[in-house]
Amino acid sequence: MVKNTPKLLSPAGNLDKLKTAIAFGADAVYCGIPDFSLRVRINDFDFKTLAEGIAYAHAHGKKIYLTLNIYPHERHLKRLPKYLEFIKKNRPDALIVSDPGIIAILRKKLPRIPLHLSTQANCVNSAAARFWQAQGIKRIILGRETTLEEIRAIHRGAPKMELEYFVHGAMCMSYSGRCILSKWLVNRSANLGDCVQPCRWEYEVSTQDERGQKFMIEEDRHGTYLLNSKDLCLIEYLDELKRAGISSFKIEGRAKSIYYVALTTKCYREAIDKKELPKKLKNELAKLVNRGFTTGFIFGEDKEIQNHQTSHNYSPYQFVGEVIKYDKQAGLATVRVHNSLFIGETVEFITPRGENLRAKIRKMIDPKNGKRLGEAHGGQGRTVLIKTLGEILPSTILVRKTANN
């Protein structure tokens, strides 16, 4: 059987997020260029930055998996050779795939690079797992609809296959991403990585009477979130998933913020390493913007999976900055400002290792002219120098508690 030592796989929507994920404890990251990835929007990778990301991951002893998991049309096949040349040259650790035609091309053109089957392929049984194993697949990212009992059965039925499972992040209202709402409503295909998430929209349901006049069918005048799912959170059940046969825990969220990548990676790293109680870590995760948490389908049907009240819950914390580097001699942290920072306010430093810190900002300097600042606002990569009492690790995230919390 596959040696079951679960690894942590984190999302990387750009090079900064990739570096953040690695700093906060990811064993591997996944990313891709927009043309062949299921994340077209909020995806800053191109061939240059992706090559930098691969080199950075390998320099830090981490793995990197590239996504080729769209449902390609004929026009995509014409652009594929250029991507294959890039892959051959830069040697990622695996490719995440879903389309049988793409799989056949990769096995022929790049036979030495391992293939991981995307959740888009909807593998939820052992017969399918054995089929994909015969096609040269090394790892299967199981559909979120797979229950804990089914994971055990798949592991027994295909014991040499590596199994990966999503443990945190957004849930799709359709069957593991097979949704046409976005394409139908605004001509942007979810299956080509360009979903506008219409399942999060507020809808008003109406019908017509015999005279053709519309009247509302709703609980209140604000409409109802008919299709909106809660977010998956399985941090309390990692041991059960491990025993069932999962060898890789995957976090969803390439389109989300650096703050999200940092906090989710840190919490799941600490849960895997048994450094903190899962219940406490779940409370930490609740600091992020979320839609309420669900265990999804691992225990069978979850009647509480839908959130009909709102598209998201507001976070009690606001992401305000990230530490780029630290000057030990001067005791100054270079901070990229993401929102706003003010002298005298207390912020929380979410550090890659160890306990989070709370401290008051007492001194802030403009690095361009050395002048002291009373406040600083984000945008266009703005950085400031902040005086700290102790060393602050690069990639540390700064957040503030909002006034009404």
N, C-alpha and C positions, 0 to 999 in steps of 0.2 A: 504493500500500500504506500501511497504518497506520504512522505514524512510530514506530519501535520504541525508545522511551526508557523502560524499565521503571520503574514507580513502586512504592513499598513501601506495602502496605496492612496495617494492624495491627488487632488485636481490641480492643474496648472493652466490657467487661461492666458498667461504671459510669462515673460522671463522673471519678473519680480516675484510673482506668485510661486513659480517653480523654486526659486531660491528660498522663499519663506517656508514652503512645505518641507524642504530638506532641513532647514534650520530647526524646525519644530518637531522633527523626528520621523518623517516619512521614510519608509524603506524604498519606495519607488513613487514616481509621479507619472501621470498620463496627460498627453497633450497632442496637438496636431495643427496643421495649417487649415484655414477655413475651407478650402476647396474640397477636402475629403473628410472633414470632421463633422460630427454632430453638434458642433458649436461654431456657427459662422459669425454671429454677432458677439461682441465683447470678447473677441479672440484676436490678440495682437501679434500672433506668431507669423513670421514669414521664414523663408529658408535660412536667412542669416541668423535671426534670433533663435530659431529652433536648433541650428547647429551649435550655437553657444550654449543652449540649454542641455543638449546631449553631452557636450564636453564638460559642463559644470557638474552635472549629475555623476558622471563617471569619475571625475576628479575627487568627488566626495564619497566614492564607494557606493553610490546609489544606482538604482535601475531606472530606466525611462522607457515608457511604452508609447508608441505613436498610434494615433487613431486613423483608421481607414474604414470607418464603419457606417458611412452613408449608404443609402440605396441608390447606386449610381445609374444614371441614364447614359445613353450612348455618348453624349457630349463629354461626360466625365472620363470615359475611357481614352479619349484623345489627349487629355491632359495628364493621364496616369504615368506615362514613361518618364516624364521629368521628375515626378515625385519618387519613382523607383530609383532613378539615378542618385537622387539625394540620399535616400535610405541606404543604398549600397555603399555610398561614400562615408556616411556618418555613423552607421552601425548602431541603431537603437537596440534595446534588449529584447523587444517583442513588438508585434504589430497587432492592434485590436481590429478585428474584421467581422463582417456580417454577411456579405454577399458571396454566394458560391462561385460566381465568375471571377471576382477579385481574388478569392482564395486560390482558385486554380492558377491564375496568373502569377501570384506570389510564390506558390510552390515551385513553379517552373523557373521564374526569374530570380528569386531570392530564397533558395531552398534552405539556407542555413539560419535564417532569422525565424525564431519561434512565432507561432500564430496563436493569439488569444481570441476566442469567440465572443463577440459583443453580446450584451444583453438584448440588443435589437433582434438577434436570431431566435429569441424566445425558447431557449433550451430549458425544459422543466421536467425531463424524465430520463431514466437510465438508458433506454433504447436510443434516444436522440444523442445522448452523450457518447455512446459507443459508435454511432454513425459518424459523429464529428471527429472522434479519435481516429477513425479509419481514413478521414480526409486530411490528416496531418495536424489537427489542432492539439496544442499542448495544454491549454487552460481554457475552461469555460466560465464565463461570467454569467451565472444563472439569472434567469428572469426573477424580478422581484416578487412574482406571484408564487414562487416555490416555497413550500412550507418546510419546517424543520424536519418533519417526518420524511418528506420527499427528498430532502438533501441527504439524509442518511441512506435512503434507498439508492439514490444516484451514486453515492460514494461506494456502496457495496457493489453496485452493478458495473461500475467503471473505476476500479480502485487505483488505476495508474493515472487517471486524469486529475489534473489540478483543478480545484473548484474555487471560484471567487464569488463574493456576494456583497451587494451594497448594504452598508450598515448605517449610513446617514445621508440625509439630503432630500431634495424635492422628489415627490412621487408623481408619476404621470397618471392622469385619469383614464388613459387607455391601456391596452395590454402592452406593457414595456415599450412604450414609445411609438406604437403603431397607430398614430393619430393623423387624421386628415383635416381637423378643424381649422388649423392655421392656414393650410393651403386653400381650403374651401372659402374661408371668410376674407382673407387678405392676400391670397396668392403667394404665401411664404411657407415653404414646405418644412415641416418638422423632420421629415425623413431625409432632408438634405441639410439639416443643421440650422435651419432658420426659423424655428418656432417662435411665435410672438406670445405664447402661453395664453390663448383665449380661454382656457379653463380657469384662469384666475380672474377673469373679467366679471363685473357685476351685471347680471342679466335681469331684465323685466319680462316676465312671461305674460302673454296676452292672448286673447282669443276674440272672435267676432260674434256679435249677436245676429239675429236674422235680418237686421237692417244694415249689416256691414260695419257697425260701429264697434271699435275695440274697447275691451274692458280688461282690467288687470287681474291676474291670478297670482297673488303674492301675499306674504305674511305681513309685510309692512311696505311703506312707500319708498324704501331705499333699494328695493329689489332683493335678489337672493343669489348667493354664489353656488349655483347648481352643481358645478363640476369640480370645485376646488378641493384638492386633497390636502390633508395634513402632511407634515414633513416626517420622513422616516428617522427614527432614533433607536438604535439597538445597542447602545453602550452598556446596558445592563445584562445583555444576553450573549456576550462574546464567547464565554466559556462553552455555552450550549452549541453555538455555531462551530466552534473549534472541534468539539467532540463529534459533531455530526459529519465533519470532514472538510470544512472550509479552510483553505490554506492562504487566503488573501482577503483582507477586509478593505472594502472600497468606499471612499467618501465621494459623494456627488458634489459638483459645484464649480466647474471651470469658469462660469460666468459671474461668480460671486467675488466678494472683495478679498483683499489681502487679510483683513481682520478675520473674516470667516475661515479662510484657509489656515491661518495661524491657530485660532482657537480650537477648531475641530481636530486638526492634526495633533495639537498638544493634548487635548482631552483623551482622544483614542490611544495615543502613545502611552499615556499614563495608565489607562485602563488595561492595555495589553501587558504592560510591565508591572502591573499590580502596585503602582505607586500611590494610588488614591482610590477611594471607594466609588463605584460606578454611580451611585445615587448622587453624590456630591458633584461628580463630573457632569451629570445630566443637568444639574442646576446651573453649572457654568455654561453649558451649551445653550441654555434658555436665555442667556444674555444677548444672543444673536437674534436678529430679525428672523422670525419663523412663523409658521402657520398653525402652530400647535403640533405636538408630537404624536406619532402612532408607531406601533410595532409592525405595521404592514400586514403581511400574510404569513409570517413564520409560524404562528399558532393556529393557522386556518383562517377562515373568514373573519375580518375585523370590521364589525359594524360601525366602529367609531373612526373610520379612516377619512371620511369626508368632513370638511370644515365649511359649513354653509353660512357662517356668520360674517366672515371677512376674508380678503385675499391674503392678509398676513397680520401677524401680531407685531406691535412696535417694540423695539428693543429698549431696555432701560439704560443702555450704554450707547455712546456715540464714538465712532472711530475717528480719531483726530490726527494721528501721525504714526510714522514708523522710523525707527533708528537705522540710519544708513551706515554709520561708523562711530567709533568711540576713541577719543584721544585721552589715553591714560594720564599722560603728563599734565595736561591742562584740566582734566576732569570735565571735558565737554563732549556731549553727544550731538552728532549731526542728525537732525530730524527732518524728514520730508513731511511737510504739513499737508494733511488731507482735508481738514475742515477749518478749524480755527483754534488758536492757543492764546491764553491770556496769562499775564503775570499774576501770581497770587492764587490761581485756581489749583485744585488738587486733581491729579490725573492718576490713572492706574497703568502701570507698566506690565504688560503681559510678556513675560520673558520666555525664550526658547527652552531654558532649563531652570528648574527650581521654582520657588514660590513667586507669585505675582507681587509687585511692590506698589504701594501708594505713596505719592510724594507731591509736595507743593512746588510749583514752578516759581523759583525765586529770581532767576537770572536768565534772560534770553537775548541773544546777540545776532545781529545781521552778519553773516559770514562775508558779505561783499565789502562792507565798509567798517566793520567792527563796532558799530553803534548798538547801544542797548535798546531793546524793543519792549513796548508795553503789551503788544499783541501782534499776532501774525495770522495770515489767512492763506488757505491752500490754493492750488492752481498753478499750472505750468511748471510743476516740479519744484516749487518754492521750498527752500530749506532754511533752517535756523539752527543756531547752536544753543543748547540748553546746559546749564551748569547742574551737575548731579553730585550727590554725596558719595556715591560709589560707582563701580564699573557697571555699565549697561551694555549688554551684548547686542551686536548688530542683529537686525531683524526683529528686535523687540517692538511690540505694538503699543501705542498709547491710546487709551480710551478715557472718556469722561462720563460720569453718571449724569443723566439728564435731569433738569430742574424739577420735573414733576414725578421723580422716582426717589 
